[in-house]
Amino acid sequence: MSTTRQELSDSTSSAGEIKPQLSNPTAGATARPDKTPPRILRSMLALDDFEAPARRYIPRPIFGYISGGAETNASMRGNRAAFDDLAFVPKALVDVSGRTQKTTLFGRTYDAPFGIAPMGGTAMAAYQGDLVLAGAAAAANIPMVLSGASLTPLERVAETGRTAWFQAYLPGETGAITGLVERVARAGFDTLCLTVDVAVGANRENNVRSGFHTPLRPTLRLAWDGITRPRWLLGMLGRTLLLHGMPHFENMGPRVPLLTSTGVRGWRVRDQLSWNHVELMRRLWKGRLVLKGILAKEDARIARESGVDGIIVSNHGGRQLDGAVAPLRVLPGIVAQAGEMTVMMDSGIRRGTDVLKALALGARFVFVGRPFLYAAAIAGEAGVRHAIKLLWEEIDRDMALLGITTLADMRPERLMNARSFDDFGRNK
């Protein structure tokens, strides 16, 4: 079949770089050709646009769990404010026709400098959510990090997503650590990410107010929330139960069904997890080891000395300690302590300009969470591919307007304090 001019135009940027092929089928069970994308995607022009339709689609308790933070949501607000405090200093009359977003991370080249952050319980909101996210990420050649709190066996996600990483919540117990490391290795993952900012569960008052419980409790309130969201009830929950049976929490503690009146998640105590356990994981795990949830410079130094390959500077998207500093604000200091260790970042990134600001301050890569899950909920894999495409195109456009051709050109001098008349370098 011959390739039309329009198809060539759609797959190539103004710079001549091949875009991620987001409309081709992938090798996973959920993959399908997106010949006619859902109509709703026509009005999705930016990542934030996915939230409102997702709120209408997802039952209130589940949406509240996904969208909310801890206590007053101060950290969530602070994450966005940090980006607003920085302004760009673009350069003009630069030939930017050869710009590229190719990024090498742990020896692997990705087509963009961003990936999909780990999110627990995605299959509560989106049909086969974990597989959808993994398949879309593989199609776009970006990483997707599978949460240990997921409802899909990690082995299935490894088969679907050739670019997938695995993220673990672990107690300070040698047996539990050893067992999970061995299972992740058998599944074929090459990158293991340990989340380190969950010594205890956060105070998620919004979960109580919205009626969310994990696992879900069959109550009249939950039934009403489902009935008033018939597309979710039939298209997500009904289809899941009919085709796959009751989902279970598969990758962390005892196997517990998603919906139960008596079952309890097997949350093991994590307040004993320490650097000794990180060093144990380093000895056991032969692949890339990443720590997620680092905010202190001293912790970055210890991670480097412990043989960790990379860290993700993160406040858990504002979902753990309310009032924790925004990752962007501590990023330069952490990079200074990291040495050769790879520094990445998440929490609050919604625009291509956000990605570039993080890269300018020293991050090698960033991760985005909630918007991709909203996209999966309202439009499946086509929705996630569309969201990835939107962010990729924003970065491509922003690079041209800034006067850069590679992401390595995005340095601190390209920024300044948005609230000062001085340059960024003299306002550290």
Secondary structure, DSSP 4 states (H G I P E B T S, - for coil): -PPPHHHHHHHB-TTSPBPP-TTS--SSTT----SS--GGGGG--SGGGGHHHHHHHS-HHHHHHHH--STT-HHHHHHHHHHHTEEE----S---TT----EEETTEEESSSEEEPP-TTHHHHSTTHHHHHHHHHHHHT--EEE-TT-SS-HHHHHHH-TTEEEEE---S-HHHHHHHHHHHHHHT-SEEEEE-S-SS----HHHHHHT--SSBP--HHHHHHHHT-HHHIIIIIIHHHHHH-S-EE-SSSS-EESB-SS--------TT--HHHHHHHHHH--SEEEEEEE--HHHHHHHHHTT--EEEE--GGGTSSTTPPPHHHHHHHHHHHHTTSEEEE-SS--SHHHHHHHHHTT-SEEEE-HHHHHHHHHHHHHHHHHHHHHHHHHHHHHHHHHT-SSGGG--GGGEEETT-SS-GGG--
